[in-house]
Amino acid sequence: MASKVSALKGDGVQDAARAAVEAAKNGRTVPQHSFSGGHGKLAAFAFMIFNLLCAPCFAAMGAIKREMNSAKRTLFAIGYQCCFAWVIAFIVWQLGRVFAGGMDPLGLILAPAMPAAVCRQLFKPYRESQKLTVR
């Protein structure tokens, strides 16, 4: 219970800051993972890409719903934006790992396959556009 309470109070960040101050006093350096929870600059960059491309704010979602005039299409559009953002962040992550020397073979196979699926969704013909219904 005490560890959960200390995590909520932010003691982990304070402990890392204290460790950095102590290390600076003794002339040592603190590893980067002590502040980032083990995630490096590549993970931060992929996360920023994901947040840049992910679904917009609630006001924009409301505008999408108003323009689409359908809850089903709105949910699809928002879901598609989130999936698209994840795919692009995954590609950035995998390509970054290739250049950094930590190549993952499965990820390297999936990275080019995912944009193909995204492009298929973007460029497939719209089915209802071939029907004309007059009311």
C-alpha positions as CSV (number, residue, x, y, z in Angstrom):
1,M,0.0,0.0,0.0
2,A,2.8,2.4,0.8
3,S,4.4,2.0,-2.6
4,K,1.1,2.9,-4.3
5,V,0.7,6.0,-2.2
6,S,4.3,7.1,-2.8
7,A,3.8,6.5,-6.6
8,L,0.7,8.7,-6.4
9,K,2.5,11.5,-4.6
10,G,5.2,11.6,-7.2
11,D,8.0,10.3,-5.0
12,G,9.5,8.3,-7.9
13,V,10.3,11.6,-9.7
14,Q,11.6,13.2,-6.5
15,D,13.8,10.2,-5.9
16,A,15.2,10.4,-9.4
17,A,15.9,14.1,-8.9
18,R,17.6,13.4,-5.6
19,A,19.7,10.7,-7.3
20,A,20.7,13.2,-10.0
21,V,21.7,15.8,-7.5
22,E,23.8,13.3,-5.5
23,A,25.4,12.0,-8.7
24,A,26.3,15.6,-9.7
25,K,27.9,16.3,-6.3
26,N,30.0,13.2,-6.7
27,G,31.0,13.8,-10.3
28,R,29.0,10.9,-11.7
29,T,26.4,10.9,-14.4
30,V,22.9,9.5,-14.1
31,P,21.7,7.1,-16.8
32,Q,18.8,8.5,-18.9
33,H,16.6,5.5,-18.2
34,S,16.3,6.5,-14.5
35,F,14.2,9.5,-15.6
36,S,12.3,8.0,-18.5
37,G,11.3,4.6,-17.0
38,G,13.6,2.8,-19.5
39,H,12.3,4.5,-22.6
40,G,14.7,6.3,-24.8
41,K,14.5,9.1,-27.3
42,L,13.2,6.9,-30.1
43,A,10.2,5.9,-27.9
44,A,9.6,9.5,-27.1
45,F,9.7,10.5,-30.8
46,A,7.3,7.7,-31.8
47,F,5.0,8.7,-28.9
48,M,5.0,12.3,-30.2
49,I,4.2,11.1,-33.7
50,F,1.3,9.1,-32.3
51,N,-0.1,12.1,-30.4
52,L,0.3,14.3,-33.4
53,L,-1.7,12.0,-35.7
54,C,-4.2,10.6,-33.2
55,A,-7.9,11.6,-32.8
56,P,-8.5,15.3,-32.3
57,C,-10.0,17.0,-29.3
58,F,-13.7,16.5,-28.3
59,A,-14.8,19.7,-30.0
60,A,-13.4,18.4,-33.3
61,M,-15.0,15.0,-32.7
62,G,-18.3,16.9,-32.2
63,A,-17.8,18.7,-35.5
64,I,-17.0,15.4,-37.2
65,K,-20.2,13.9,-35.9
66,R,-22.2,16.9,-37.1
67,E,-20.6,16.8,-40.5
68,M,-20.9,13.0,-40.9
69,N,-24.5,13.0,-39.5
70,S,-23.9,9.4,-38.3
71,A,-22.6,8.0,-35.0
72,K,-21.3,4.9,-36.8
73,R,-19.3,6.8,-39.4
74,T,-18.0,9.2,-36.7
75,L,-16.7,6.2,-34.6
76,F,-15.1,4.7,-37.7
77,A,-13.4,8.0,-38.5
78,I,-12.0,8.4,-35.0
79,G,-11.0,4.8,-34.8
80,Y,-9.3,5.0,-38.2
81,Q,-7.4,8.1,-37.1
82,C,-6.2,6.3,-34.0
83,C,-5.2,3.2,-36.0
84,F,-3.4,5.3,-38.6
85,A,-1.5,7.1,-35.9
86,W,-0.4,3.8,-34.2
87,V,0.7,2.4,-37.6
88,I,2.8,5.5,-38.4
89,A,4.3,5.5,-34.8
90,F,5.1,1.8,-35.2
91,I,6.9,2.4,-38.5
92,V,8.9,5.2,-37.0
93,W,9.8,2.9,-34.0
94,Q,10.8,0.0,-36.2
95,L,12.8,2.1,-38.6
96,G,14.5,3.8,-35.7
97,R,15.4,0.5,-34.2
98,V,16.9,-0.7,-37.6
99,F,19.2,2.4,-37.6
100,A,20.0,2.0,-33.9
101,G,21.0,-1.6,-34.4
102,G,18.2,-3.3,-32.4
103,M,16.3,-4.8,-35.4
104,D,13.2,-6.8,-34.7
105,P,12.6,-9.2,-37.7
106,L,8.8,-9.5,-37.2
107,G,8.4,-5.7,-36.8
108,L,10.5,-5.2,-39.9
109,I,8.1,-7.5,-41.8
110,L,5.0,-5.8,-40.4
111,A,6.2,-2.2,-40.8
112,P,5.8,-2.1,-44.6
113,A,2.6,-4.3,-44.6
114,M,0.7,-2.0,-42.3
115,P,0.9,1.1,-44.6
116,A,-0.3,-1.1,-47.4
117,A,-3.5,-1.9,-45.4
118,V,-3.9,1.8,-44.5
119,C,-3.6,2.8,-48.1
120,R,-6.1,0.2,-49.2
121,Q,-8.6,1.7,-46.8
122,L,-7.8,5.2,-48.1
123,F,-8.1,4.5,-51.8
124,K,-10.7,1.7,-52.0
125,P,-13.8,2.7,-54.0
126,Y,-16.8,4.0,-52.1
127,R,-19.6,1.5,-52.5
128,E,-22.6,3.8,-52.1
129,S,-21.3,6.2,-54.6
130,Q,-22.5,3.9,-57.4
131,K,-26.1,4.0,-56.3
132,L,-28.5,6.9,-56.9
133,T,-31.5,7.2,-54.7
134,V,-34.0,10.0,-55.2
135,R,-36.4,10.7,-52.5
